[in-house]
Amino acid sequence: MKNTKYDKIADFHKVKENRLGNGIVAFLCGGVMGFLAELTIECFMNWFKISRETSSIYMIVIFIFIACLFTALGFFDKLVTKFKCGLIIPITGFAHSVMSSSLDSKSEGLIYGIGSNMFKLAGSVIVYGIVSAFIFGLIRYLIGGI
């Protein structure tokens, strides 16, 4: 079978992606995540009378814990398939990538398994985040201000 004929058959049977629908779902889910984050911050501020900055730290810790717990229980991936990037782009996605790498390599031990593979997926996010922050900071400095 020639490659072109195979490609036509494969394209015919490939599942078509609804990009507009996925974008709308991700947008709405991201909005709900933002709403829940703000609600959590407001609850901490009003119930415990702590500052907004401290409440924000507690909110981030809670969201990271929930994402790690859902990953360990095995249903974070199912949520991501339904809610798309609205769940995976915020800090919960970073926590999920670290936790899933750790769980995948736990059989190799603490040092060679979890310790050396923990940032396998998240390492590129850290590297490119730091590089892009440096570049944007440099551009901002060159334009004229800190």
Summary of the structure (lengths in Angstrom):
residues: 146
radius of gyration: 20.4
end to end distance: 61.4
largest distance: 70.7
contacts: 363
relative contact order: 0.08
helix: 83%
strand: 0%
